[in-house]
Amino acid sequence: MSSMQRIQLFFFFMPVALAHYYNLDRSLLSVLSALVSVSLIVLASTALISRIEHRTLKTTTGLVLIYLLSFYYASQFISYYLQGSYFNQQYFFHFNLTTLRESLAAYYSLMFLVVLWTVCVLFAFYYFRDRLPRSNYSLSALAGVFVLALILDPGLRTSAVAMVSSALSPRIQSLDSIAWDELGLEQDALTNTQFTSTAGKNLLLVFLEGVEAIYTDESLFPGLTPRLQALNDEGWQLNNMQQVEGSGWTMAGLVSSLCGTPLLYESSFNGNEILFSRMLDKATCLPDILNNAGYQQVFMGGAALEFAGKGSFLREHGFDTTLGRDELIGELEDPDYVNGWGLYDDSLFSNAITQFNNLAASDQPFNLTLLTVDTHHPTGEPSASCSEYDQIDNSILHAVHCTDFLLGEFLDQVKAHPAYENTVVVLVSDHLAMRNNAFSLFPADYQRRLYFNVLNSDVTAEKEIFSTPLDISPTVLQLLEVQHDVAFLAGLDLLNTSLLDAERNTYDPDRLNAIRYINSNHLSTVEENIPYSLSRHSLSDVSFSEGITNVRFSRGRLQFEATKEDPYFILPVLPEFEFADAMLYLTLETDKNQGVAIYFEAEVGQGYSEANTLLRDTRIGRNQIAFDLSGVASGSRIRIDPGNLPGRYSIIELEIRTQ
């Protein structure tokens, strides 16, 4: 074995050995298989490089190949370190520049070590490149060694089997091939664009970062969560809430809990960019329903809103105000009192009580949604204002103990406010705890469950009913006494579901494939299915009525002032387009409560009439409205009346989309 091969083995063994140390399903056989795989990879790669005669080409090829191997093994180590498993949907969801940039502050030491290690690997190759003896192995033999190495890589082998199995399984081509009742899916969720809802009680929804039910087990962690224990006695708990695929990380947990469908999507979407690419923009979620009912809605979280596309998704679905690290840091007495993820929980709850008081002072019903961060894996970062857990010296348990205390103090203040009488409080895990430094304290046979508790409700329903995050929205709406006619794709109202009916095979491959297909093709806007978008067309094709002045058009946003009543503008003709399955999505801001109207021709040349008109009421501020265009004649022009009074208008989005 050459000196280069020995040094490469040394460097590559490091991340692989550490990765399998953090592997939650590690075994001696998998570790040995991984190390043998690395040995064969090093043998094949160095032998291949040695066959290149040209020195510059050898150096360039070697650096590229060694870098790719370094990138793979370093990424594999990071995946195991953060989540205890090989690459999966969760890992690739976060694998993008936006999320990596936001993660740098939280894992700067880890990132520094990875970069330093990579530099050492590349430098070692460069230093020893001329000492590599030429290999006598044939190219076919090296190819065989390389294939064997891939087969022996335990993570890659498992993923390859899963991919082959998925590729061989029947592909869903249309909605007609879905067995809706058999799979426990609601087809009416695809036609929620026109719905009604009326206000009920206020909502205070608190997502607890990775705080699953195990932390409230007194037999395992006595005195760890005394405030949650007291709240358990006071509220309605669900003791059998299970995590499902597509709900196992923060953004997936939020989407699943708020929208009644897991964050499953077809492979054409990448990373958290799916949430900037109209993923689930057609889904009707809890905040959409509350927005329609007139609720004022505020989201607050300690982490940056840009991380994993959280802010964009929440704003898309009806939140009036979204506050994260960058928005809240200016409210701190000490701007330097932040952790790697953002605000500590004591700062978050301190700001949250101010928001609660402000919302309660308004005449509108409200939804205040919070997301904690102190208990984030793998070590947690408890707030400075808390005392440590005195039973076990463990940083995650200290953080859980701290958040429990801070949550209790916050809720004491909420309960003292008169508005609490008309407010339902929902406490829920955003997902099960990920690999952290308390995992060694978890019993191997422990049945892991999500935490869920409802306060200030008269519910006396069954606590042991099978439940998932997908059931949270329909159940919470019932708790709030919000009247609505919205269907959720995969979620059930547990207050009106029997124990038997609640049982679902949530890991049925056919069910998961159906949800992926529906989410990606029917609850999301596919770009090629947008025949007209104001942001992608010239404003010169749009005709304006008299009295519209100061027209400004920038980045797809149209703003103007109307000096006369009944302002309108007319869209261009869409050539060779049938409106039978089309919807017009309009997001506008107005400074008056009035109405928006869509005039159309049912036959070309017929002219506009009151009979062929679609009407919607609008309120001061932002309004999101969808219109069914099935009655519009092909070849006609659609007229849009954004209001009937003089004033300022802002069209934030205007698109025609097909199914």
Stockholm file with secondary structure:
# STOCKHOLM 1.0

chainA/1-659         MSSMQRIQLFFFFMPVALAHYYNLDRSLLSVLSALVSVSLIVLASTALISRIEHRTLKTTTGLVLIYLLSFYYASQFISYYLQGSYFNQQYFFHFNLTTLRESLAAYYSLMFLVVLWTVCVLFAFYYFRDRLPRSNYSLSALAGVFVLALILDPGLRTSAVAMVSSALSPRIQSLDSIAWDELGLEQDALTNTQFTSTAGKNLLLVFLEGVEAIYTDESLFPGLTPRLQALNDEGWQLNNMQQVEGSGWTMAGLVSSLCGTPLLYESSFNGNEILFSRMLDKATCLPDILNNAGYQQVFMGGAALEFAGKGSFLREHGFDTTLGRDELIGELEDPDYVNGWGLYDDSLFSNAITQFNNLAASDQPFNLTLLTVDTHHPTGEPSASCSEYDQIDNSILHAVHCTDFLLGEFLDQVKAHPAYENTVVVLVSDHLAMRNNAFSLFPADYQRRLYFNVLNSDVTAEKEIFSTPLDISPTVLQLLEVQHDVAFLAGLDLLNTSLLDAERNTYDPDRLNAIRYINSNHLSTVEENIPYSLSRHSLSDVSFSEGITNVRFSRGRLQFEATKEDPYFILPVLPEFEFADAMLYLTLETDKNQGVAIYFEAEVGQGYSEANTLLRDTRIGRNQIAFDLSGVASGSRIRIDPGNLPGRYSIIELEIRTQ
#=GR chainA/1-659 SS CCHHHHHHHHHHHHHHHHHHHHCTTCCHHHHHHHHHHHHHHHHHHHHHHHTCCSHHHHHHHHHHHHHHHHHHHHHHHHHHHHHSSSSCHHHHHTCSHHHHHHHHHHSHHHHHHHHHHHHHHHHHHHHHGGGCCCCCCCHHHHHHHHHHHHHHCHHHHHHHHHHHHHHHSCCCCSGGGCCHHHHTCCGGGGGTTSCCEECCSEEEEEEETTCCGGGGCTTTSTTSCHHHHHHHHHSEECTTBCCCTTCSSHHHHHHHHHHSSCSCCCTTSCGGGGGGTTTTTTCCCHHHHHHHTTCEEEEEESBCTTGGGHHHHHHHTTCSEEECHHHHGGGCSSTTCBCSSBBCHHHHHHHHHHHHHHHHHSSSCEEEEEECCTTCTTTCCCCTTSCCCSSSCCHHHHHHHHHHHHHHHHHHHHHTSGGGGGEEEEEEESSCCCSCTTGGGSCTTCCCCCCEEEESCCCCCCSSCCBCGGGHHHHHHHHHTCEECCCCSSCCCGGGCCHHHHCCCTTCHHHHHHHHHHHHHTSSCCGGGCSEEGGGSCGGGCEECTTEEEEEEETTEEEEEESSSSCCEECCCCTTCCCTTEEEEEEEEESSCEEEEEECCSSTTSCCCGGGEEEEEECSEEEEEEEECTTCCTTCCCEEECCSSSEEEEEEEEEEEEC
#=GC SS_cons         CCHHHHHHHHHHHHHHHHHHHHCTTCCHHHHHHHHHHHHHHHHHHHHHHHTCCSHHHHHHHHHHHHHHHHHHHHHHHHHHHHHSSSSCHHHHHTCSHHHHHHHHHHSHHHHHHHHHHHHHHHHHHHHHGGGCCCCCCCHHHHHHHHHHHHHHCHHHHHHHHHHHHHHHSCCCCSGGGCCHHHHTCCGGGGGTTSCCEECCSEEEEEEETTCCGGGGCTTTSTTSCHHHHHHHHHSEECTTBCCCTTCSSHHHHHHHHHHSSCSCCCTTSCGGGGGGTTTTTTCCCHHHHHHHTTCEEEEEESBCTTGGGHHHHHHHTTCSEEECHHHHGGGCSSTTCBCSSBBCHHHHHHHHHHHHHHHHHSSSCEEEEEECCTTCTTTCCCCTTSCCCSSSCCHHHHHHHHHHHHHHHHHHHHHTSGGGGGEEEEEEESSCCCSCTTGGGSCTTCCCCCCEEEESCCCCCCSSCCBCGGGHHHHHHHHHTCEECCCCSSCCCGGGCCHHHHCCCTTCHHHHHHHHHHHHHTSSCCGGGCSEEGGGSCGGGCEECTTEEEEEEETTEEEEEESSSSCCEECCCCTTCCCTTEEEEEEEEESSCEEEEEECCSSTTSCCCGGGEEEEEECSEEEEEEEECTTCCTTCCCEEECCSSSEEEEEEEEEEEEC
//
